[in-house]
Amino acid sequence: MRQHQLAHDSSLERSYSGLHYDLSHWRLSTGVEVDFIAGEMQVAIEAKSARRIDDDDLKGLR
């Protein structure tokens, strides 16, 4: 649910701000993923809804 809301909010922000950048994601066959990539890999976002985040949750950003 958090990922869906973040994607929606990002879409609105891109519209209202006049900034035109792609929003995508990637996932390896090993299961490592990044939820959102903005632009030409300028920003990577990992969306989590857990109260605590550990190193394993961020392995896609490394």
N, C-alpha and C positions, 0 to 999 in steps of 0.2 A: 504494500500500500504506500509506503514512504517513497519508493522509487517512482510510482505512478504520479504522486503529488508533486514531487520534485521535477519530473519531466514536464508536467503541465505548467507549473510555475515558471520554469525556464523558458518555455515556449511563449508565455505571456510577456515575460521580461524582454525577450528578443524582439517581440512585436512592438511593445511600447517604447523601448529605448532606441529603436532604429538600428540596433546592432544586428548585423547579419552574419551569423556563424552557424556552422553545422553542429548538431548534437548527436553523438553516436555512442556506441559501446563496443567492447570486445571481450571475447572469451576464448581461452585456449582449450584444447581437448583434455587437458589435465584438470579443468574446472576453475583455474585461476581466471578472474574476470575483473573488469573495471566497469562500474555501472554507467558512468557518463564521461564522455570525452568531448570537450568544447573546442571548436575550431580545429586547427591543424595540430592537435595534441598540446595546446598551450595549457589547458587545465584538465586535470583528471579528478573525478569526484566519485567517492565510494559512499553510498547511502546505507546507513544502518539504523535500525530502530531499537537496538539493545541498549540497556542502561550502561553496560560496560563493554568497551571495545578492547580487544587484545591484539597483539602483533599479527596473529594469524588472519584477522579480519582485514588487514591492510596489505597483504602480500601482493595483491594485484597492482598496487601503487608503486611497488619497488622496481 
